[in-house]
Amino acid sequence: MSDRPLDDSPGGGPRLSRRDLLRLGVAGALALGIGVPAAGAAGPVPLLRRTIPRTGESVPAVGLGTSDAFETMSGEDLAPLEEVLRLFIAKGGRLIDTSPTYGNAEQVIGTLAGKLGVTDELFLATKVHEVGKESGIDQMERSERLLRRKRLDLIQVHNLVDLDTQLRTLRAWKEAGRIRYLGITHYQTYAFETLERLMRREPLDFVQFNYSIVTPEAERRLLPLARDKGIAVIVNRAFEDGALFRRTRGRALPDWAGEIDCSSWAQFALKYVLAHAAVTCVIPATSKPRHLLDNMAAGVGRLPDAAMQRRMREYIRHL
């Protein structure tokens, strides 16, 4: 599901009315997001990038999730999603995470990326969620068609379903050059013990799991292990499916949030996640352009150190 609440919480990001957008135009709307130079700066501040340990390739640290947010069957719903994707690229985003289990999100991404002419610019990550070798292959080939790419960047075994079978196929595909990276995913802390065992056993390029200021358990073992084993980390549920916003609704940010260049609760949560050096990319999902701009701003400016992370965690815990 999307990590945003249905309504906009105070401090949750820029509020733009239709009149505001018409008055400001595209350039003005973009200026409310990231990339605005500070006084005296030579130009826009670049988005934070992180390195994929296996290859040394770097990717922008703020990506885009598609669960719920890009699941639509209505053509009229595509306009805001097209704008989200356009702004994502304009702000330096690249990694998009999707899945055949997310309704028609793969088709929407493939269609909109093709329309915008950015298909080859994206780092496209999807998943396989089938039992059986042939069923897995059929699903992955369908993903290739929907995403309009003959060679996908990353395919992950979704929620560890039929893991050994699907990993064998993914290894063969990687060897043949059909994919660039392979990985595994889960979204619940109860799977952490299994994830840890697999991270120690398998030569994985990526692992994806949940991590947030509300649920920081990954800091104990999974994140240090990923760092030690050279496995890239994609973080899902950084807003804990809206739990953060339910806690912060109606509350202003603490004054000290400015010490990490933070101006919204979304940035507060995302900067907490990005503060861990083992995190390669965080993938908040949104269908709203103003939320996309807000999320991308978390990848610019100062990040919390360990002491600040503790302070942030305690502050949220007592709300």
C-alpha atoms as a printed R data frame, in Angstrom:
    type eleno elety resid chain resno      x       y       z
1   ATOM     1    CA   MET     A     1  0.000   0.000   0.000
2   ATOM     2    CA   SER     A     2  0.979   3.647  -0.340
3   ATOM     3    CA   ASP     A     3  2.754   5.022   2.714
4   ATOM     4    CA   ARG     A     4  0.673   8.208   2.772
5   ATOM     5    CA   PRO     A     5 -2.512   8.857   4.731
6   ATOM     6    CA   LEU     A     6 -5.632   9.654   2.749
7   ATOM     7    CA   ASP     A     7 -5.633  13.233   3.988
8   ATOM     8    CA   ASP     A     8 -2.735  15.673   4.230
9   ATOM     9    CA   SER     A     9 -1.307  15.949   7.721
10  ATOM    10    CA   PRO     A    10  0.053  19.290   8.960
11  ATOM    11    CA   GLY     A    11  3.748  19.572   8.261
12  ATOM    12    CA   GLY     A    12  3.463  16.777   5.727
13  ATOM    13    CA   GLY     A    13  4.768  18.753   2.767
14  ATOM    14    CA   PRO     A    14  4.007  21.583   0.350
15  ATOM    15    CA   ARG     A    15  0.309  22.354  -0.088
16  ATOM    16    CA   LEU     A    16 -0.497  23.384  -3.642
17  ATOM    17    CA   SER     A    17 -3.951  24.381  -4.814
18  ATOM    18    CA   ARG     A    18 -4.869  24.243  -8.475
19  ATOM    19    CA   ARG     A    19 -4.681  28.054  -8.527
20  ATOM    20    CA   ASP     A    20 -1.175  27.883  -7.004
21  ATOM    21    CA   LEU     A    21  0.002  25.507  -9.700
22  ATOM    22    CA   LEU     A    22 -1.415  27.647 -12.491
23  ATOM    23    CA   ARG     A    23  0.115  30.786 -11.002
24  ATOM    24    CA   LEU     A    24  3.547  29.315 -10.336
25  ATOM    25    CA   GLY     A    25  3.816  27.195 -13.436
26  ATOM    26    CA   VAL     A    26  6.015  24.133 -13.681
27  ATOM    27    CA   ALA     A    27  9.220  25.932 -12.722
28  ATOM    28    CA   GLY     A    28  7.626  27.399  -9.616
29  ATOM    29    CA   ALA     A    29  6.132  24.085  -8.597
30  ATOM    30    CA   LEU     A    30  9.489  22.407  -8.992
31  ATOM    31    CA   ALA     A    31 11.100  25.088  -6.862
32  ATOM    32    CA   LEU     A    32  8.941  23.957  -3.974
33  ATOM    33    CA   GLY     A    33 10.626  20.579  -4.142
34  ATOM    34    CA   ILE     A    34 14.307  19.753  -4.040
35  ATOM    35    CA   GLY     A    35 17.113  21.189  -6.087
36  ATOM    36    CA   VAL     A    36 16.582  24.801  -5.037
37  ATOM    37    CA   PRO     A    37 19.978  26.441  -4.563
38  ATOM    38    CA   ALA     A    38 20.667  28.148  -1.264
39  ATOM    39    CA   ALA     A    39 21.637  31.797  -1.204
40  ATOM    40    CA   GLY     A    40 24.980  32.167  -2.944
41  ATOM    41    CA   ALA     A    41 24.954  28.588  -4.231
42  ATOM    42    CA   ALA     A    42 26.067  27.922  -7.791
43  ATOM    43    CA   GLY     A    43 23.136  25.653  -8.648
44  ATOM    44    CA   PRO     A    44 20.721  22.964  -7.469
45  ATOM    45    CA   VAL     A    45 21.900  20.580  -4.779
46  ATOM    46    CA   PRO     A    46 22.177  17.054  -6.211
47  ATOM    47    CA   LEU     A    47 20.160  14.170  -4.837
48  ATOM    48    CA   LEU     A    48 22.004  11.839  -2.469
49  ATOM    49    CA   ARG     A    49 23.359   8.743  -4.218
50  ATOM    50    CA   ARG     A    50 24.400   5.384  -2.788
51  ATOM    51    CA   THR     A    51 26.593   2.636  -4.209
52  ATOM    52    CA   ILE     A    52 25.486  -0.907  -5.073
53  ATOM    53    CA   PRO     A    53 28.240  -2.915  -3.367
54  ATOM    54    CA   ARG     A    54 28.432  -5.747  -5.916
55  ATOM    55    CA   THR     A    55 29.326  -3.464  -8.838
56  ATOM    56    CA   GLY     A    56 30.090   0.023  -7.567
57  ATOM    57    CA   GLU     A    57 27.211   1.463  -9.616
58  ATOM    58    CA   SER     A    58 25.501   4.347  -7.847
59  ATOM    59    CA   VAL     A    59 21.781   5.045  -7.696
60  ATOM    60    CA   PRO     A    60 19.777   7.927  -6.210
61  ATOM    61    CA   ALA     A    61 18.933   7.090  -2.597
62  ATOM    62    CA   VAL     A    62 15.274   8.140  -2.855
63  ATOM    63    CA   GLY     A    63 13.284   5.912  -5.166
64  ATOM    64    CA   LEU     A    64  9.610   5.418  -5.944
65  ATOM    65    CA   GLY     A    65  7.350   2.612  -4.782
66  ATOM    66    CA   THR     A    66  4.213   1.689  -6.705
67  ATOM    67    CA   SER     A    67  2.174  -0.496  -4.340
68  ATOM    68    CA   ASP     A    68 -1.369   0.913  -4.197
69  ATOM    69    CA   ALA     A    69 -0.256   4.285  -5.582
70  ATOM    70    CA   PHE     A    70  0.105   3.088  -9.204
71  ATOM    71    CA   GLU     A    71 -2.649   0.477  -9.143
72  ATOM    72    CA   THR     A    72 -5.374   2.011 -11.276
73  ATOM    73    CA   MET     A    73 -7.766   0.892 -13.978
74  ATOM    74    CA   SER     A    74 -9.027   4.358 -14.826
75  ATOM    75    CA   GLY     A    75 -7.485   6.358 -17.643
76  ATOM    76    CA   GLU     A    76 -8.357   9.657 -15.973
77  ATOM    77    CA   ASP     A    77 -6.179   8.657 -12.999
78  ATOM    78    CA   LEU     A    78 -3.087   8.518 -15.190
79  ATOM    79    CA   ALA     A    79 -2.550  12.288 -15.422
80  ATOM    80    CA   PRO     A    80 -1.363  12.780 -11.813
81  ATOM    81    CA   LEU     A    81  0.710   9.595 -12.056
82  ATOM    82    CA   GLU     A    82  2.371  10.885 -15.206
83  ATOM    83    CA   GLU     A    83  3.190  14.088 -13.341
84  ATOM    84    CA   VAL     A    84  4.586  12.083 -10.408
85  ATOM    85    CA   LEU     A    85  6.866  10.173 -12.762
86  ATOM    86    CA   ARG     A    86  7.916  13.329 -14.610
87  ATOM    87    CA   LEU     A    87  8.793  15.102 -11.369
88  ATOM    88    CA   PHE     A    88 10.597  12.017 -10.087
89  ATOM    89    CA   ILE     A    89 12.913  12.071 -13.103
90  ATOM    90    CA   ALA     A    90 13.279  15.862 -13.006
91  ATOM    91    CA   LYS     A    91 14.379  15.678  -9.388
92  ATOM    92    CA   GLY     A    92 17.030  13.083 -10.100
93  ATOM    93    CA   GLY     A    93 15.101   9.912  -9.220
94  ATOM    94    CA   ARG     A    94 15.834   6.665 -11.005
95  ATOM    95    CA   LEU     A    95 14.929   3.495  -9.072
96  ATOM    96    CA   ILE     A    96 11.293   2.404  -9.311
97  ATOM    97    CA   ASP     A    97 10.120  -0.678  -7.442
98  ATOM    98    CA   THR     A    98  7.029  -2.537  -8.600
99  ATOM    99    CA   SER     A    99  5.540  -6.033  -8.740
100 ATOM   100    CA   PRO     A   100  3.083  -8.133 -10.752
101 ATOM   101    CA   THR     A   101  1.103  -8.409  -7.499
102 ATOM   102    CA   TYR     A   102  0.459  -4.637  -7.462
103 ATOM   103    CA   GLY     A   103 -2.579  -4.666  -9.732
104 ATOM   104    CA   ASN     A   104 -1.625  -3.156 -13.083
105 ATOM   105    CA   ALA     A   105  1.209  -1.004 -11.694
106 ATOM   106    CA   GLU     A   106  3.775  -2.548 -14.059
107 ATOM   107    CA   GLN     A   107  1.629  -1.669 -17.052
108 ATOM   108    CA   VAL     A   108  1.086   1.880 -15.794
109 ATOM   109    CA   ILE     A   109  4.812   2.418 -15.247
110 ATOM   110    CA   GLY     A   110  5.658   0.937 -18.629
111 ATOM   111    CA   THR     A   111  3.057   3.042 -20.423
112 ATOM   112    CA   LEU     A   112  3.927   6.327 -18.718
113 ATOM   113    CA   ALA     A   113  7.682   5.835 -18.979
114 ATOM   114    CA   GLY     A   114  7.276   5.157 -22.687
115 ATOM   115    CA   LYS     A   115  5.114   8.237 -23.132
116 ATOM   116    CA   LEU     A   116  7.665  10.410 -21.343
117 ATOM   117    CA   GLY     A   117 10.572   8.813 -23.197
118 ATOM   118    CA   VAL     A   118 12.373   7.825 -19.993
119 ATOM   119    CA   THR     A   119 12.188   4.018 -20.090
120 ATOM   120    CA   ASP     A   120 15.927   3.610 -20.566
121 ATOM   121    CA   GLU     A   121 16.739   6.175 -17.857
122 ATOM   122    CA   LEU     A   122 15.010   4.216 -15.104
123 ATOM   123    CA   PHE     A   123 16.395   1.558 -12.803
124 ATOM   124    CA   LEU     A   124 13.445  -0.844 -12.980
125 ATOM   125    CA   ALA     A   125 13.017  -3.314 -10.140
126 ATOM   126    CA   THR     A   126 10.193  -5.813 -10.099
127 ATOM   127    CA   LYS     A   127  9.465  -9.170  -8.466
128 ATOM   128    CA   VAL     A   128  8.501 -12.781  -9.059
129 ATOM   129    CA   HIS     A   129  5.728 -14.194  -6.888
130 ATOM   130    CA   GLU     A   130  4.907 -17.632  -8.267
131 ATOM   131    CA   VAL     A   131  5.287 -21.289  -7.339
132 ATOM   132    CA   GLY     A   132  7.050 -23.407  -9.958
133 ATOM   133    CA   LYS     A   133  9.795 -22.737 -12.493
134 ATOM   134    CA   GLU     A   134  7.616 -22.261 -15.582
135 ATOM   135    CA   SER     A   135  5.058 -20.113 -13.767
136 ATOM   136    CA   GLY     A   136  7.877 -17.908 -12.500
137 ATOM   137    CA   ILE     A   137  9.374 -17.555 -15.968
138 ATOM   138    CA   ASP     A   138  5.971 -16.722 -17.471
139 ATOM   139    CA   GLN     A   139  5.426 -14.028 -14.852
140 ATOM   140    CA   MET     A   140  8.855 -12.465 -15.349
141 ATOM   141    CA   GLU     A   141  8.493 -12.436 -19.121
142 ATOM   142    CA   ARG     A   142  5.134 -10.720 -18.728
143 ATOM   143    CA   SER     A   143  6.824  -8.109 -16.519
144 ATOM   144    CA   GLU     A   144  9.374  -7.483 -19.276
145 ATOM   145    CA   ARG     A   145  6.568  -6.865 -21.759
146 ATOM   146    CA   LEU     A   146  4.575  -4.595 -19.457
147 ATOM   147    CA   LEU     A   147  7.604  -2.566 -18.408
148 ATOM   148    CA   ARG     A   148  8.776  -2.427 -22.036
149 ATOM   149    CA   ARG     A   149 12.311  -3.503 -21.260
150 ATOM   150    CA   LYS     A   150 14.082  -6.575 -22.639
151 ATOM   151    CA   ARG     A   151 16.591  -6.411 -19.790
152 ATOM   152    CA   LEU     A   152 15.309  -5.477 -16.368
153 ATOM   153    CA   ASP     A   153 17.672  -4.066 -13.786
154 ATOM   154    CA   LEU     A   154 16.506  -6.107 -10.802
155 ATOM   155    CA   ILE     A   155 14.100  -8.973 -10.164
156 ATOM   156    CA   GLN     A   156 13.440  -9.986  -6.561
157 ATOM   157    CA   VAL     A   157 11.814 -13.100  -5.120
158 ATOM   158    CA   HIS     A   158  8.749 -11.508  -3.557
159 ATOM   159    CA   ASN     A   159  8.093 -12.426   0.084
160 ATOM   160    CA   LEU     A   160 10.396 -15.451  -0.369
161 ATOM   161    CA   VAL     A   161  7.743 -17.427  -2.307
162 ATOM   162    CA   ASP     A   162  9.226 -20.656  -3.745
163 ATOM   163    CA   LEU     A   163 12.613 -19.125  -3.047
164 ATOM   164    CA   ASP     A   164 15.012 -21.846  -4.195
165 ATOM   165    CA   THR     A   165 13.199 -22.435  -7.473
166 ATOM   166    CA   GLN     A   166 12.988 -18.772  -8.385
167 ATOM   167    CA   LEU     A   167 16.568 -18.016  -7.334
168 ATOM   168    CA   ARG     A   168 17.838 -20.753  -9.636
169 ATOM   169    CA   THR     A   169 16.018 -19.111 -12.538
170 ATOM   170    CA   LEU     A   170 17.242 -15.651 -11.576
171 ATOM   171    CA   ARG     A   171 20.845 -16.848 -11.406
172 ATOM   172    CA   ALA     A   172 20.481 -18.347 -14.887
173 ATOM   173    CA   TRP     A   173 18.920 -15.143 -16.204
174 ATOM   174    CA   LYS     A   174 21.680 -13.035 -14.697
175 ATOM   175    CA   GLU     A   175 24.346 -15.297 -16.178
176 ATOM   176    CA   ALA     A   176 22.651 -14.966 -19.576
177 ATOM   177    CA   GLY     A   177 22.404 -11.175 -19.252
178 ATOM   178    CA   ARG     A   178 18.603 -11.075 -19.034
179 ATOM   179    CA   ILE     A   179 18.722  -9.194 -15.712
180 ATOM   180    CA   ARG     A   180 21.435  -7.126 -14.083
181 ATOM   181    CA   TYR     A   181 20.766  -7.906 -10.405
182 ATOM   182    CA   LEU     A   182 18.784 -10.373  -8.293
183 ATOM   183    CA   GLY     A   183 17.408 -10.161  -4.781
184 ATOM   184    CA   ILE     A   184 14.808 -11.130  -2.196
185 ATOM   185    CA   THR     A   185 12.095  -9.177  -0.379
186 ATOM   186    CA   HIS     A   186  9.796  -9.143   2.605
187 ATOM   187    CA   TYR     A   187  7.775  -6.462   4.368
188 ATOM   188    CA   GLN     A   188  7.296  -7.773   7.919
189 ATOM   189    CA   THR     A   189  9.673  -8.003  10.881
190 ATOM   190    CA   TYR     A   190  8.641 -11.603  11.585
191 ATOM   191    CA   ALA     A   191 10.609 -12.592   8.471
192 ATOM   192    CA   PHE     A   192 13.860 -11.012   9.657
193 ATOM   193    CA   GLU     A   193 15.304 -14.255  11.022
194 ATOM   194    CA   THR     A   194 14.726 -15.967   7.679
195 ATOM   195    CA   LEU     A   195 16.116 -12.984   5.778
196 ATOM   196    CA   GLU     A   196 19.225 -13.034   7.933
197 ATOM   197    CA   ARG     A   197 19.791 -16.721   7.254
198 ATOM   198    CA   LEU     A   198 19.389 -16.206   3.506
199 ATOM   199    CA   MET     A   199 21.675 -13.165   3.470
200 ATOM   200    CA   ARG     A   200 24.384 -15.313   5.052
201 ATOM   201    CA   ARG     A   201 23.775 -18.232   2.691
202 ATOM   202    CA   GLU     A   202 23.002 -16.749  -0.720
203 ATOM   203    CA   PRO     A   203 25.133 -14.521  -2.989
204 ATOM   204    CA   LEU     A   204 22.487 -11.787  -3.198
205 ATOM   205    CA   ASP     A   205 22.828  -8.444  -4.945
206 ATOM   206    CA   PHE     A   206 19.848  -6.840  -3.179
207 ATOM   207    CA   VAL     A   207 17.637  -7.411  -0.176
208 ATOM   208    CA   GLN     A   208 14.449  -5.467   0.507
209 ATOM   209    CA   PHE     A   209 12.760  -5.179   3.902
210 ATOM   210    CA   ASN     A   210 10.818  -2.823   6.143
211 ATOM   211    CA   TYR     A   211 12.643  -0.236   8.239
212 ATOM   212    CA   SER     A   212 11.342   2.967   9.795
213 ATOM   213    CA   ILE     A   213 11.614   5.286  12.763
214 ATOM   214    CA   VAL     A   214  8.500   3.529  14.115
215 ATOM   215    CA   THR     A   215  9.890   0.034  13.459
216 ATOM   216    CA   PRO     A   216 13.710   0.243  13.668
217 ATOM   217    CA   GLU     A   217 14.412  -3.461  14.305
218 ATOM   218    CA   ALA     A   218 16.465  -3.809  11.102
219 ATOM   219    CA   GLU     A   219 19.208  -1.755  12.752
220 ATOM   220    CA   ARG     A   220 20.029  -4.618  15.109
221 ATOM   221    CA   ARG     A   221 21.155  -7.287  12.646
222 ATOM   222    CA   LEU     A   222 19.964  -6.942   9.050
223 ATOM   223    CA   LEU     A   223 21.509  -3.582   8.195
224 ATOM   224    CA   PRO     A   224 24.923  -4.392   9.734
225 ATOM   225    CA   LEU     A   225 24.866  -7.784   7.997
226 ATOM   226    CA   ALA     A   226 24.035  -6.215   4.625
227 ATOM   227    CA   ARG     A   227 26.970  -3.851   5.060
228 ATOM   228    CA   ASP     A   228 29.328  -6.694   5.977
229 ATOM   229    CA   LYS     A   229 28.146  -8.991   3.150
230 ATOM   230    CA   GLY     A   230 28.096  -6.282   0.477
231 ATOM   231    CA   ILE     A   231 24.361  -6.524  -0.219
232 ATOM   232    CA   ALA     A   232 22.441  -3.473  -1.411
233 ATOM   233    CA   VAL     A   233 19.362  -2.605   0.676
234 ATOM   234    CA   ILE     A   234 16.008  -1.301  -0.541
235 ATOM   235    CA   VAL     A   235 13.780  -0.102   2.301
236 ATOM   236    CA   ASN     A   236  9.996  -0.398   2.155
237 ATOM   237    CA   ARG     A   237  7.341   0.894   4.592
238 ATOM   238    CA   ALA     A   238  9.414   3.885   5.719
239 ATOM   239    CA   PHE     A   239  6.187   5.550   6.897
240 ATOM   240    CA   GLU     A   240  4.915   2.257   8.358
241 ATOM   241    CA   ASP     A   241  1.802   2.378   6.169
242 ATOM   242    CA   GLY     A   242  0.860   5.806   7.504
243 ATOM   243    CA   ALA     A   243  1.421   5.022  11.197
244 ATOM   244    CA   LEU     A   244  3.919   7.886  11.407
245 ATOM   245    CA   PHE     A   245  1.388  10.390  10.123
246 ATOM   246    CA   ARG     A   246 -1.284   9.167  12.515
247 ATOM   247    CA   ARG     A   247  1.104   9.933  15.352
248 ATOM   248    CA   THR     A   248  2.139  13.334  14.069
249 ATOM   249    CA   ARG     A   249 -1.192  14.644  12.769
250 ATOM   250    CA   GLY     A   250 -1.810  18.139  14.093
251 ATOM   251    CA   ARG     A   251  1.718  18.489  15.475
252 ATOM   252    CA   ALA     A   252  4.453  20.810  14.288
253 ATOM   253    CA   LEU     A   253  7.972  19.558  13.718
254 ATOM   254    CA   PRO     A   254 10.385  20.150  16.611
255 ATOM   255    CA   ASP     A   255 12.566  23.221  16.076
256 ATOM   256    CA   TRP     A   256 15.709  21.077  16.032
257 ATOM   257    CA   ALA     A   257 14.525  19.300  12.858
258 ATOM   258    CA   GLY     A   258 16.100  22.212  11.012
259 ATOM   259    CA   GLU     A   259 19.503  20.898  12.057
260 ATOM   260    CA   ILE     A   260 19.065  18.142   9.460
261 ATOM   261    CA   ASP     A   261 17.449  20.362   6.823
262 ATOM   262    CA   CYS     A   262 14.065  18.835   7.524
263 ATOM   263    CA   SER     A   263 10.811  20.692   6.826
264 ATOM   264    CA   SER     A   264  8.117  17.984   6.990
265 ATOM   265    CA   TRP     A   265  7.242  14.796   8.826
266 ATOM   266    CA   ALA     A   266  7.785  12.794   5.647
267 ATOM   267    CA   GLN     A   267 11.332  14.111   5.384
268 ATOM   268    CA   PHE     A   268 11.803  13.447   9.106
269 ATOM   269    CA   ALA     A   269 10.979   9.760   8.550
270 ATOM   270    CA   LEU     A   270 12.935   9.361   5.326
271 ATOM   271    CA   LYS     A   271 16.050  11.103   6.610
272 ATOM   272    CA   TYR     A   272 16.011   8.771   9.611
273 ATOM   273    CA   VAL     A   273 16.115   5.785   7.237
274 ATOM   274    CA   LEU     A   274 18.743   7.302   4.945
275 ATOM   275    CA   ALA     A   275 20.996   8.060   7.896
276 ATOM   276    CA   HIS     A   276 22.046   4.405   7.956
277 ATOM   277    CA   ALA     A   277 24.904   3.987   5.497
278 ATOM   278    CA   ALA     A   278 23.817   0.439   4.607
279 ATOM   279    CA   VAL     A   279 20.570   1.737   3.080
280 ATOM   280    CA   THR     A   280 20.952   1.974  -0.680
281 ATOM   281    CA   CYS     A   281 17.498   3.292  -1.554
282 ATOM   282    CA   VAL     A   282 14.192   4.002   0.189
283 ATOM   283    CA   ILE     A   283 11.013   3.659  -1.899
284 ATOM   284    CA   PRO     A   284  8.046   5.677  -0.577
285 ATOM   285    CA   ALA     A   285  4.979   5.205  -2.758
286 ATOM   286    CA   THR     A   286  2.769   8.111  -3.755
287 ATOM   287    CA   SER     A   287  0.294   9.084  -6.439
288 ATOM   288    CA   LYS     A   288  0.397  12.793  -5.550
289 ATOM   289    CA   PRO     A   289  2.888  15.227  -7.118
290 ATOM   290    CA   ARG     A   290  3.156  17.358  -3.955
291 ATOM   291    CA   HIS     A   291  4.027  14.281  -1.903
292 ATOM   292    CA   LEU     A   292  6.606  13.225  -4.478
293 ATOM   293    CA   LEU     A   293  8.318  16.611  -4.200
294 ATOM   294    CA   ASP     A   294  8.279  16.378  -0.435
295 ATOM   295    CA   ASN     A   295  9.723  12.858  -0.434
296 ATOM   296    CA   MET     A   296 12.505  13.729  -2.845
297 ATOM   297    CA   ALA     A   297 13.582  16.606  -0.605
298 ATOM   298    CA   ALA     A   298 14.682  14.043   1.982
299 ATOM   299    CA   GLY     A   299 17.579  13.172  -0.322
300 ATOM   300    CA   VAL     A   300 19.073  16.654  -0.081
301 ATOM   301    CA   GLY     A   301 20.867  18.319   2.811
302 ATOM   302    CA   ARG     A   302 22.160  17.042   6.116
303 ATOM   303    CA   LEU     A   303 21.338  13.616   7.521
304 ATOM   304    CA   PRO     A   304 21.111  12.750  11.228
305 ATOM   305    CA   ASP     A   305 24.078  11.231  13.027
306 ATOM   306    CA   ALA     A   306 23.616   8.440  15.590
307 ATOM   307    CA   ALA     A   307 22.881  10.874  18.416
308 ATOM   308    CA   MET     A   308 20.283  12.691  16.338
309 ATOM   309    CA   GLN     A   309 18.694   9.387  15.326
310 ATOM   310    CA   ARG     A   310 18.248   8.510  18.997
311 ATOM   311    CA   ARG     A   311 16.706  11.909  19.631
312 ATOM   312    CA   MET     A   312 14.302  11.481  16.703
313 ATOM   313    CA   ARG     A   313 13.331   7.990  17.823
314 ATOM   314    CA   GLU     A   314 12.607   9.115  21.366
315 ATOM   315    CA   TYR     A   315 10.595  12.095  20.157
316 ATOM   316    CA   ILE     A   316  8.338   9.889  18.016
317 ATOM   317    CA   ARG     A   317  8.039   7.261  20.738
318 ATOM   318    CA   HIS     A   318  6.572   9.801  23.162
319 ATOM   319    CA   LEU     A   319  3.983  11.237  20.753
